[in-house]
Every structure is written in structure tokens, then in C-alpha cells.
Amino acid sequence: MDFRNFLESFDSVTCIMSVEKKADGGYGDIRIVDGNKAYIDSIERNNDGNTDIAKEKVFVPNSLYTKYFPHDMNFEDFCYRAAVKKEVLHTYVHPERFDIWFNLFFMPVKSDDDNIGYCTYTYTITLNADSKLMSDIPLETASNVLQACIKLYSGSDFQTSINDVTAHIRQLCNANRCCILLTDFNAGMCRLLSDDHVVEGPQGPITGIITPEFFDIVQTWPATIDGSDFLMIKNENDMQALKARNPAWYESLKQYDTKTLVLFPLNYNRETKGYIWVTEFDAENALKIRETLELTTYFISYAIANYQLLNRLEIMSTLDLLTGVKNRNAMNNRVNALVDGKEAYPDDLRIVFADLNGLKQVNDTSGHIAGDLLIKNAAFILQEIFIGQDVYRAGGDEFTVFISGMSDDEFEKKIAKLKSYADSPEGVKFAVGYCSDEGRHDVRFAMATADERMYEDKEEYYKRYPERRHK
């Protein structure tokens, strides 16, 4: 068939795709039959000026599409549904391999060959996300996205909200499970943020699956999605395509008897914050699921990025930047929480005050860099001695430790070890005071007593070593 005159009637970049029909209902080769001048120019001259769209720079009619573009399961699915199933399709996407947005249109074309289906493939480009195009979606999809957004921003806290959204997505996909996973590719780790399911998998709870080793699978996902904006497995043909691309993940999915799956990266500012995936969904509604998740993940990604930013700000507001231990603000918050009953009061609470002896002398004789190093070493020693307990830098050279869950014998040994530093002629020298709350549930009294005893200990130190007192 000669499509050239037909194609030249399109002003936008347009080509004709052919899809080979298989007897089992699947498809075989997908080819670019021909293109209009704008399409051929986009390959041979890249005259859009935005990006290199094609791998090869010389267009040959009726070539396999993979000669020009990376293998893309989503693109193949669109071609198949338009050319073979005669669906009219539209989507607005931002493939990871490009810095631009694509407005894509697929329309079925009549075929004179029972074994071949044809469709047009038309695209336009925008450099930045176009909110009007993003919101140009069916009414039902818009309603689903709106419901998800309301749940996302109306919960009592972030975790409750994200759990509600996860449950909402699972239900509208009529799926067995929906999960949201947070990722940190720099640190090489991932963690489960939210999970909603009907029936647990054959290997038990998903918390047993999301182990540190699971990141070995997660880090293969970007290459598996391969620059597209999502991955969808609807049937065994798709699963076999996944097997060829990522055999390790395929084996993992088969181990858990996974037959259908959709996976969307949660991207914000060119960074993947995590993934959302849905398993055993209603494949008959694949288009509606894709449309809904495509836009919903945009809002989820923003919410996660905002949540992580607030967490970082909260950590910064409670962290001493010099030593890495908690700061005075965090200590005051802890005290208020205990006094106000917002935190369960430990019956065996002990308070330790540790003050550096001789810091001023070090600052005056060796400089403030040496003094800062002394403070950092002091924080390290306290964390090393009181492992798992809360260490606070209460002031310039003052530290406070909140201790619970420790036997009397163990506590005495740790205090003795801490005090032993006072006799060292070099390095960190502590003055130490401590107090056991002994069930009084009066943290302020315990702190005042420990502070008073610490100053008594400091005076005793300078009596023993008067030459170390520096006025």
C-alpha cells in the first residue's frame, strides 16, 4: 500500500506503523512503513532542535521500529491496540530518555492484508509539561485522579494519606495488591512506604520480600522500563518480553505467581523518589489504569518530595551539625513530651550530664579548630559508651544523655568508663553527673540533680589538677 500522499496531508510529524498479527492473538514485527516529510526530517536531520530522537539517521521505509528507537513495550502496546484492535488512542508522556514531553496520537488505518494491521502515529513536542494537555483526560479518569488527590491531602498525617491513596488505587484497578516503594539509588537502598492488598502472596507478607537484597532487583527497573514512563504486563506475551529483557526479575515475579503488573516510577525534579506497582489488576481496563496512574503518580511524587523535604528540615532543626548528635532543641522537645504525657515515661529513666574539662584552654592555646575536634570526639565517645541511647549536645561543651532499659550494673560500668577519661592527660576529659529518676516521673528534677552533681565533679577535678584550670 502507498501511504505517501495520505501522510503528506498531515502537518504534524506522522508515520504509518504496521503490526504483524499472530494466530494466538499476539503480535510480531512492528515496522515504520513510511512517514511524511516532517517525520523523515525528525529522523534524518533532527530539525526540531530539541533532542536526537532516532538511533539511525537514514530512514528506510518498512524498517523495524527498533532500528530507530529503543525497544518500548508501551509503544508496542499502543501500536497493537490501534492497528489490530482498532482503538483510537492519545497520551501525553515524558519518557525518561528525553528532556521533552510528547503528545502522541494513534489512529487505526484500513488494511488489505488479513495478517497486517496499520495505524498512524503522530506526535508533537513541548519542552515543558503542559498542564492543559496533562488534564485532557476522560471524565471517569479525572474523577479517579481527583479522589486520589483529595485523599492525598486530607489525611491527618502523611502516612495515613498515602495509605488511603494506595488503597484507592488498588480498588480502582480491581487489583490484588498496590505498593509504594521509596528508593535511594545513591545509598543503594529501598523501603516499603505503603501497601494495600486483598490476599497475601504465596511467599507471605510483602515486608518479608522488601529486604536489603531486594534493591538488587529494584536497580534493574530503570533499564527495564528503558526510558519509557512506565511498564505494564497484561498477559503472558508481555511477561515473555520481560523475561527476555530482565530474566532475574522475571524469575522473581514467577516465584510469587505474578501474572499482571504495572510499574510507574515516582519522579520529581529528574530524580526517582520511588515506585508504585500494582499486581493482578483487571487487564480489560488497562487503558483506564494507565491514564489514571500516569497523572496520579505526578501528584504522589510531589507529595513524597515535600514529605522528605519536611523530614530533612525537621532533622536539621533537631541535629547538632558539628557532632551529629541531637541538639538542645531536640532535648527540650523530649523533656516537654515527657512532662506533657505525649511520650510514655520510662520507670528506669536515668539522666547523665557530661561536660568537657579544659575546652577553653584548648581553644586559647590551639585554636577553635582543635576545640571543635575535641567536642566531636566527646560526642563520639558518648555515643560509643551509651550505644542506642539518646545523646544531646545541650550547650557549647555540655552533653546530656537520656538512658533507659539498662541494668544498674551495666550503668555503673559505663559511668566508670566515662569518668576514666577525666584522668587522661591528653584528649577528652569529662566532668560527669547523673541521676536516676527512680519512678518519680520528674525529668526536670533528675536533670537539675545531674547538672548539680556534674559541677561538683568538675570542681573536684580542678582540685586534683589545678594546673589544668584555665581562667
Residue pairs with C-beta under 8 A, 6 or more apart in sequence:
1 33
1 111
1 112
1 118
3 16
3 33
3 34
3 109
4 34
4 36
6 16
7 14
7 15
7 16
7 34
7 35
7 36
7 39
8 36
8 37
10 36
10 38
10 120
10 122
11 38
12 38
12 122
12 123
12 124
13 35
13 36
13 38
13 39
13 42
13 122
13 123
13 124
14 35
14 36
14 38
14 39
14 120
14 121
14 122
15 32
15 33
15 34
15 35
15 36
15 39
15 120
15 121
16 32
16 33
16 34
16 35
16 109
16 118
16 119
16 120
16 121
17 30
17 31
17 32
17 33
17 65
17 79
17 82
17 83
17 106
17 118
17 119
17 120
17 121
18 29
18 30
18 31
18 33
18 62
18 83
18 116
18 117
18 118
19 27
19 28
19 29
19 30
19 79
19 80
19 83
19 84
19 116
19 117
19 118
19 119
20 27
20 28
20 29
20 30
20 115
20 116
21 27
21 28
21 84
21 114
21 115
21 116
21 117
22 28
26 237
27 76
27 80
27 84
27 237
29 64
30 64
30 65
30 76
30 79
30 80
31 62
31 63
31 64
31 65
32 59
32 61
32 62
32 63
32 64
32 65
32 68
33 61
33 62
33 118
34 61
34 62
35 43
35 59
40 59
41 47
42 48
42 53
42 54
43 53
43 54
43 56
43 57
43 58
43 59
43 68
44 54
44 57
44 58
44 59
46 52
46 53
46 54
48 125
50 99
50 100
50 125
50 127
51 98
51 99
51 100
53 69
53 98
54 68
54 69
55 67
55 68
55 69
55 70
56 67
56 68
59 68
60 67
65 75
65 79
69 75
70 97
70 226
70 227
71 226
71 245
72 95
72 226
72 227
72 228
73 228
73 231
73 232
73 238
73 241
73 242
74 228
74 229
74 230
74 231
74 232
75 228
77 232
77 234
77 238
78 89
78 91
78 104
78 106
79 106
79 119
79 121
80 117
81 87
81 89
81 106
81 287
82 88
82 89
82 106
82 107
82 108
82 119
82 120
83 108
83 109
83 111
83 117
83 118
83 119
84 117
86 108
87 106
87 108
87 287
88 106
88 107
88 108
89 104
89 105
89 106
89 107
89 287
90 103
90 104
90 105
90 106
91 104
91 290
91 291
91 294
92 101
92 102
92 103
92 104
92 130
92 133
92 134
92 136
93 101
93 102
93 104
93 228
93 229
93 294
94 100
94 101
94 102
94 129
94 229
95 102
95 227
95 228
95 229
96 222
96 225
96 227
96 228
96 229
96 265
96 267
97 226
97 227
98 227
99 127
100 125
100 126
100 127
101 125
101 126
101 127
101 128
101 129
101 130
101 133
102 123
102 124
102 125
103 123
103 124
103 125
103 126
103 130
103 133
104 121
104 122
104 123
105 120
105 121
105 122
105 123
106 119
106 120
106 121
106 122
107 119
107 120
107 122
108 117
108 118
108 119
109 118
109 119
109 120
110 118
111 117
111 118
126 133
134 295
134 298
135 142
135 295
137 145
137 291
137 295
138 288
138 291
140 288
141 288
141 291
141 292
141 295
144 172
144 288
144 292
144 296
145 292
145 295
145 296
145 299
147 168
148 165
148 168
148 169
148 292
148 296
148 299
148 300
149 296
149 299
151 161
151 164
151 165
151 168
152 161
152 162
152 164
152 165
152 299
152 300
152 303
153 161
153 303
154 161
155 161
155 162
155 163
155 164
158 303
158 307
159 194
161 303
162 180
162 193
162 194
162 300
162 303
162 304
163 194
163 196
165 194
165 296
165 300
166 178
166 179
166 180
166 194
166 195
166 196
166 276
167 178
167 196
169 178
169 196
169 276
169 278
169 292
169 293
169 296
170 176
170 177
170 178
170 196
170 197
170 198
170 278
172 289
172 292
173 262
173 278
173 281
173 282
173 285
173 289
174 281
174 282
174 285
175 278
175 279
175 280
175 281
175 282
176 197
176 198
176 199
176 279
176 280
176 281
177 195
177 196
177 197
177 198
177 201
177 206
177 278
177 279
177 280
178 195
178 196
178 197
178 276
178 277
178 278
179 192
179 194
179 195
179 196
179 206
179 276
179 277
180 192
180 193
180 194
180 195
180 266
180 274
180 275
180 276
180 300
181 190
181 191
181 192
181 193
181 210
181 218
181 274
181 275
181 276
181 277
182 190
182 191
182 192
182 193
182 273
182 274
182 304
183 189
183 190
183 215
183 218
183 272
183 273
183 274
183 275
184 190
185 219
185 272
188 215
188 219
189 212
189 215
190 210
190 214
190 215
190 218
190 274
191 210
192 206
192 207
192 210
193 274
193 304
195 206
195 207
197 206
200 206
201 209
201 256
201 257
202 256
202 257
203 209
203 255
203 256
209 256
216 248
217 248
217 249
217 252
218 275
220 246
220 248
220 249
221 231
221 249
221 263
221 265
221 275
222 265
222 272
223 246
224 231
224 242
224 245
224 246
224 249
225 231
225 263
225 265
226 245
229 264
229 265
229 294
230 262
230 263
230 264
230 265
230 290
230 293
230 294
231 242
231 261
231 262
231 263
232 238
232 261
232 262
232 263
232 286
232 290
233 239
233 242
233 258
233 259
233 260
233 261
233 262
234 260
234 283
234 286
235 260
235 283
236 259
239 250
239 253
239 259
242 249
242 250
242 253
243 250
253 261
258 279
258 280
259 280
260 279
260 280
260 281
260 283
261 277
261 278
261 279
261 281
262 277
262 278
262 281
262 286
262 289
262 290
262 293
263 275
263 276
263 277
264 275
264 276
264 277
264 293
264 294
264 297
265 272
265 274
265 275
265 297
266 272
266 273
266 274
266 275
266 276
266 297
266 300
266 301
266 304
267 273
267 301
268 301
268 302
268 304
268 305
269 305
273 301
273 304
273 305
273 308
274 304
276 293
276 297
276 300
278 289
278 293
281 289
282 289
317 329
318 326
318 327
318 329
318 330
318 333
319 325
319 326
319 327
319 330
320 326
320 327
320 379
320 392
320 393
322 372
322 375
322 376
322 393
323 375
323 376
323 378
323 379
323 380
323 393
324 379
325 379
325 382
325 383
325 391
325 392
325 393
325 399
326 390
326 391
326 392
326 393
327 392
327 393
328 392
328 393
328 394
328 395
330 392
331 392
331 394
331 400
334 343
334 390
334 392
334 402
335 443
335 444
335 447
336 342
337 343
338 345
338 443
339 443
339 444
345 441
345 443
346 404
346 405
346 437
347 437
347 439
348 404
348 405
348 406
348 436
348 437
349 402
349 403
349 404
349 436
349 437
349 443
349 446
350 402
350 403
350 404
350 406
350 411
350 434
350 435
350 436
350 437
350 446
351 400
351 401
351 402
351 403
351 434
351 435
351 437
351 443
351 446
351 447
351 449
351 450
352 386
352 400
352 401
352 403
352 415
352 418
352 432
352 433
352 434
352 450
353 394
353 398
353 399
353 400
353 432
353 433
353 434
353 447
353 450
353 451
353 453
353 454
354 378
354 382
354 398
354 399
354 400
354 401
354 418
354 430
354 431
354 432
354 454
355 397
355 398
355 399
355 430
355 431
355 432
355 454
355 455
355 458
356 374
356 375
356 378
356 397
356 398
356 428
356 429
356 430
356 431
357 422
357 429
357 430
357 431
357 458
357 461
357 462
357 468
358 429
358 468
358 470
359 371
359 374
359 375
359 396
359 397
360 470
361 468
361 470
362 370
362 371
362 374
363 370
363 371
364 470
374 427
374 428
375 393
375 396
375 397
377 427
377 428
378 397
378 399
378 428
378 430
379 391
379 393
379 399
381 418
381 421
381 428
382 391
382 399
382 401
382 418
383 391
385 414
385 417
385 418
386 401
386 403
386 414
389 401
389 402
389 403
389 404
389 406
390 401
390 402
391 399
391 400
391 401
392 399
392 400
392 401
392 402
393 399
394 400
400 447
400 450
403 411
406 414
415 432
415 434
418 430
418 432
419 430
419 432
419 457
421 427
421 428
421 429
421 430
422 429
422 430
422 431
422 432
422 457
422 461
423 429
429 461
429 468
431 454
431 455
431 457
431 458
431 461
432 454
432 457
433 449
433 450
433 451
433 452
433 453
433 454
433 455
433 456
433 457
434 450
434 453
435 445
435 446
435 447
435 449
435 450
435 453
436 446
437 443
437 445
437 446
440 446
461 468
462 468
462 469
